[in-house]
Amino acid sequence: TIADAIMEALRPAPQPLRGLRALVTAGPTHEPIDPVRYIANRSSGRQGYAIADALARAGAEVTLVSGPTTLPPPAGIALRRVETAVQMLAACEAALPCDIAICTAAVADWRVAQAGTRKIKKTPGAPPPTLALVPNPDILAHLSRPGPLRPRLVIGFAAETDDVRDNATAKRQRKGCDWIIANDVRAETGIMGGDENEITLITATGSEHWPRMSKDAVAAGLVRRIAATFATTPDIAPDDIPPDGVPA
Amino acid sequence: TIADAIMEALRPAPQPLRGLRALVTAGPTHEPIDPVRYIANRSSGRQGYAIADALARAGAEVTLVSGPTTLPPPAGIALRRVETAVQMLAACEAALPCDIAICTAAVADWRVAQAGTRKIKKTPGAPPPTLALVPNPDILAHLSRPGPLRPRLVIGFAAETDDVRDNATAKRQRKGCDWIIANDVRAETGIMGGDENEITLITATGSEHWPRMSKDAVAAGLVRRIAATFATTPDIAPDDIPPDGVPA
């Protein structure tokens, strides 16, 4: 009946992740070279913001740790803005314990070894400077490390330009995370910075390719998968969360 | 009388730069490291966009060559979007001849010698890469070079963190431009990326310090100075422009 349809439309959205805490990282990091210059990357943060929004709509308590982006923050989440990988790691650690961690941020692999406190001057006739780099902390590997604060489900993203599935599968094992979402960020795909994504979800038991769709649709699909996993895997069921967020 | 006041308010804004062509560069440049990473700087483009807007309101025909920014383009100007310094130079050359060139862009001094066509992978255990840099074209010096296409008034910006006035004065002579606008971009000033600016205008005959004000007010003041210069200097008066834009 029409009345049923109205009641159905007015029913609150299901909140399968109610009672769960989620951490999402998003955006690029900016690694300073000197006070005005920095190393950046083309991540817009859109996929991570979409996931944070979808998690919050599904009832999770979400902390979004975001590098520099121009996106409006989703409603009902706690936003922590950072600039560098080192700052992002600290903000992630401050957000623990949590049940779900989704690392979408394109964290710079390296930072400049000696960032100048003064603007590096161009000296006429002198050769250009050389930028020596040092490794940044690996936030995904850090969150995936076994221990009492390890989130029960850790999901990483792999931005690849070549051998997308193979590189991402290797990354999943190297990092120790549970799932990896691989995407092809070659410039011609328009995915990095764009509105759409085309992903391969890689778990311990296999991989599945999702057709190209909006980043919002990827986020909604991912949240459905997360909810199904928490509903069907007894030791990570939502009803089973002790006060410290760590499963028995 | 009230009628006079109304007539005054309804009078069209004066257009002292009517008939003049202006080129403005704005924003940062992004210099690719590989398909996803790049070197950037903290320029927001606000000062350049404000100047392009003020020039257009004063009647000039404005081309704005802009690096990546998130700003809405001013009304009534021709916008040319670029990413790298090499692209910015090409877009500037395409905008010649012009009467006034104002280089506000924070053009990267260097670019990566060999930008990768594939994402540079982090190899576990291997040392981080080193970025060898090569000099970018010097757009301000290029536009200032004597010749038939030299704009009649070339204005550069100097973003400095130390010895602001001395560095900017030396830059004016080295580049061959007519005026330099020096500003102090130390992080604690909040000028780079902010809404306000505090400048020192350096000409062939001296320097003057302007108090801190909005970037729109700096733009309006600068346009007044430009209009006064064109009005009082016979050989660059607006009435004196031959069809090729080059004064006799």
Interface residues (C-beta under 8 A of the other chain):
Chain A: H30 I33 P35 V36 R37 Y38 I39 A40 N41 R42 S43 T70 A106 A108 D109 W110 R118 K119 I120 K121 K122 P124 P128 P129 T130 L131 A132 L133 V134 P135 A159 E160 T161 D162 N167 R174 V185 R186 A187 M192
Chain B: H30 I33 P35 V36 R37 Y38 I39 A40 N41 R42 S43 T70 A106 A108 D109 W110 R118 K119 I120 K121 K122 P124 P128 P129 T130 L131 A132 L133 V134 P135 A159 E160 T161 D162 N167 R174 V185 R186 A187 M192
